[in-house]
Amino acid sequence: MNNTKNIKIYISISYILIISIFLWFLFQNFSIQDFTNYEFIKTNRDKLEGFKDSNIILLSIIFFICTVVWVFLLGFGSPVFLVGGFIFGKLLGTFLVVFSLSFGATILYIFANFFFKDIIKEKFSKRFFNLTEKFKKNEFIFFLIYRFIGGIPFFISNILPALFNVKIKNFFFGSIIGMAPQLFVGVSLGAGLSKILEENNEPPTFAELILTADIYLPIIGIIILVLIAIFLRKFFYK
């Protein structure tokens, strides 16, 4: 028992250490100003486009690995769909984002289910006990709905199914199908931003940006999905 507890402590410390090193490396090489500078973004976008044209398979593999590591270490996926759409466009970007996020989330779930199941039960069982019966009725369907409606931070939503002993295959394929609609909309937004950078040497005004079909259509899609999710959430989490 003590050995198991010590292992969990060592893993937790290692996990925090890896995250700290990753954040240190990120902010040592980039600053917040870089990511808000139009010329910086446009220049690097053109470089990425040139690299992608001649190394599409290699860049796809790099993106997949980085996304899996990102989800496993940091636990959230919101920047990933924008980056995926920005680099790869709508179709390939959606495929890579959905598959890599689902794979990374599954690895995180397996890890948490094996090492931290007791902690997860201690922290979340009382709050989410009402979902246990739902998952028992039809695990795959309810997990798919759970993924679609969201409403829980991505990191927690990846580890919470340990409460319900969700099968790994149901977790993986339920994540792919359940997250695909919102991720496609998010990827489309990233692809729209890339297109605007390609077509404009100067940064567009906010009005020009928001009135571009490649921007306002994904935003409308996001709003619609959020409203649907809120409606379904009232029944699912009741």
C-alpha positions, 0 to 999 in steps of 0.5 A: 500500500505504501509502495503504491502511494509512493509511486503515485507521489513520484509520478505526480512530481514528475508530471508537474516537473514536465509541465514546468519544463514545457512552459519554461521552454515555450516562454523562453522561445516565444513571448505573448507579443509574438503571438499578437504581432500580425507580421510575425504570424504572417511570416511564420504562416508563409514559412509553415505553408512552404514547409507543408507543401513539401513535407505534408506527411512529416508535418502531420506526424509532428502535429499529431505527436505534439498534440498528444503530448499537449493534451497529456501534459496540459489537459486542454485542447482549445488552441489545437483546433485553431492551429490545426485549421490554420496549418492544414485547412478544414478537411485534413485539419479536422481529421488530424485534430479529432484523431490526435485529441482523441488519442491524447485524451485516451492516453490521459484517461488510461494513465489517470484510471490506473494511477489516480482512480482513488483520488478521482473518486474522492474528489468527484464521486459525490458530484457526479454520482447521478451519471453512473446509472446513465453510463450503465444503461448504454455506455457508448451512447452516453459517453458520446453524448457526454463528449458532445455536450461538454460543459466540463473542463477538457482535462476533467472530462478526460479523467472523470470517466474513471468513475464509470469504468468506461471501456477504452474503445468506447472512450476513444471512438466516443471521443472521435464521434462526439467531439467531431462537430465542434472541432470541425467548426473550430478548425474552420475558424482556424482555416479562415484566419489562415486565409485572411493572412494569405490574402491581406498584407496589412491587418484587417479591421475588426469589422472586415474580419468579422464580416468575412464569411470564413470567420462569421460562419464558424462563429455562428456554428459555434454559437449554435453548437453551444446553444444545443449543448446547453439545452442537452446539458439540462437533461443529461446532468439533471 
